[in-house]
Amino acid sequence: MIPAHVNDAPPPVYADILDIPVLFRDGPARRPYPQWRTAPHAPWDTAATFPTSDGWYAPTTTWRETIKAATEVGRDVTPNLQQVPQLARGELVARVSPLYAYLGLHDVTPKHPLPHSAGRRLTLNAVYEYGTERTAKNALGYRLGMTMAE
């Protein structure tokens, strides 16, 4: 049961702009759990290429691009859309629905602000925190990880 003090926020829409913290490094290292909040982020200068040096970056994207990445990650569903369209549509819904069900946007004030950042980041919503069982949480983690890798 979701507590009464939790606000019900609307889900993201296609036009919403958000920043995604990204860590580039050339070798294995310890897990950077607290660093993404406190480390200074560099701007992502070139959209078509990866940054040249290691460090934290905060590229800005839209919710539409995030959903597009979720539909494109993994195997290509285009042949299935032509051969078995009902099954392919179901697969696309399965790829996107966990993101809509469990994610929201929140405003942030970074310690090291960038000039063109959106000031919003993805966050887990109340449904995830209070009403989701463990296997669904694992499925979201997998789907979100694959989407962000795309």
C-alpha positions in Angstrom: 0.0 0.0 0.0 1.3 3.4 -1.0 1.4 5.8 2.0 -0.8 8.9 1.9 2.1 11.3 2.1 3.5 10.2 -1.3 2.5 12.6 -4.1 1.1 11.2 -7.4 3.2 12.7 -10.1 2.2 12.5 -13.8 4.3 10.1 -16.0 6.9 11.6 -18.4 5.7 12.8 -21.8 7.7 12.6 -25.1 8.9 16.3 -24.9 10.3 16.0 -21.4 14.1 16.8 -21.3 16.4 15.1 -18.8 20.0 14.7 -17.9 21.6 11.2 -17.6 24.8 10.8 -15.5 27.3 8.7 -17.5 30.7 7.5 -16.3 33.4 6.8 -18.9 36.5 4.9 -17.7 39.2 2.9 -19.5 39.4 0.0 -17.0 37.7 -1.7 -14.1 37.3 0.2 -10.8 35.2 0.2 -7.7 31.4 0.8 -8.0 30.8 4.6 -8.2 27.6 4.7 -6.1 27.9 8.1 -4.4 30.1 9.7 -7.0 27.4 10.4 -9.6 25.8 12.9 -7.2 28.9 14.7 -6.0 31.4 14.5 -8.8 31.7 17.4 -11.3 30.2 16.4 -14.6 31.6 17.6 -17.9 29.4 18.7 -20.8 28.9 16.2 -23.6 30.4 18.2 -26.4 30.0 16.0 -29.5 26.7 14.2 -29.9 27.9 11.8 -32.6 31.0 10.5 -30.8 32.1 9.4 -27.3 34.1 11.7 -25.1 37.9 11.4 -25.4 38.7 11.3 -21.7 37.5 9.4 -18.7 35.2 11.0 -16.2 31.6 11.9 -15.5 29.4 13.4 -18.1 25.8 14.6 -18.1 24.3 14.3 -21.6 20.9 15.8 -22.1 18.2 13.8 -23.9 14.4 13.6 -24.2 12.0 11.0 -22.9 11.2 10.2 -26.5 14.8 9.3 -27.2 14.8 7.1 -24.1 11.6 5.2 -25.3 13.1 4.9 -28.8 16.2 3.3 -27.3 14.1 0.9 -25.3 12.4 -0.3 -28.5 15.6 -0.7 -30.5 17.8 -2.5 -27.9 18.3 -6.2 -28.3 17.1 -8.0 -31.4 15.4 -6.2 -34.3 11.6 -6.5 -34.2 11.1 -5.1 -37.7 10.9 -8.6 -39.4 8.4 -9.7 -36.8 6.3 -6.6 -37.3 5.9 -7.8 -40.9 5.4 -11.5 -40.3 3.6 -11.7 -36.9 2.5 -8.1 -36.1 0.4 -8.9 -33.0 3.3 -10.7 -31.3 5.8 -8.0 -32.3 3.5 -5.3 -30.9 3.3 -7.2 -27.6 7.1 -7.4 -27.5 7.4 -3.7 -28.0 4.8 -3.1 -25.2 6.9 -5.4 -22.9 10.0 -3.4 -23.6 8.5 0.0 -22.9 5.8 -0.5 -20.3 8.2 -1.1 -17.3 9.8 2.3 -18.0 6.4 4.0 -18.0 5.2 2.1 -15.0 8.1 2.6 -12.6 10.0 5.8 -13.7 9.3 9.5 -13.2 11.2 12.7 -13.5 12.4 15.0 -10.7 14.1 18.3 -10.6 17.7 18.4 -9.3 20.1 21.1 -8.3 23.6 19.6 -9.1 26.6 20.6 -7.0 28.4 21.5 -10.2 25.8 22.8 -12.7 26.4 22.8 -16.4 25.3 25.7 -18.6 23.0 23.7 -20.9 21.7 21.0 -18.5 18.0 20.3 -18.2 18.1 20.0 -14.4 15.8 16.9 -14.4 16.7 13.3 -13.9 14.9 10.0 -13.9 13.8 8.6 -10.6 11.9 5.6 -9.4 8.3 6.4 -8.6 6.0 5.4 -5.7 4.6 2.4 -7.5 8.1 0.9 -7.7 9.0 1.7 -4.1 5.8 0.5 -2.4 3.9 -1.8 -4.8 6.4 -3.8 -6.9 7.5 -7.3 -6.2 11.1 -8.4 -6.6 11.0 -10.0 -10.0 9.4 -6.9 -11.5 12.1 -4.8 -9.9 14.7 -7.0 -11.5 13.0 -6.8 -14.9 13.0 -3.0 -14.7 16.7 -3.0 -13.8 17.5 -5.2 -16.8 15.3 -3.2 -19.2 16.6 0.2 -17.9 20.2 -1.0 -18.1 19.8 -2.2 -21.7 18.0 1.0 -22.7 20.7 3.2 -21.3 23.4 1.1 -22.9 21.6 1.7 -26.3 
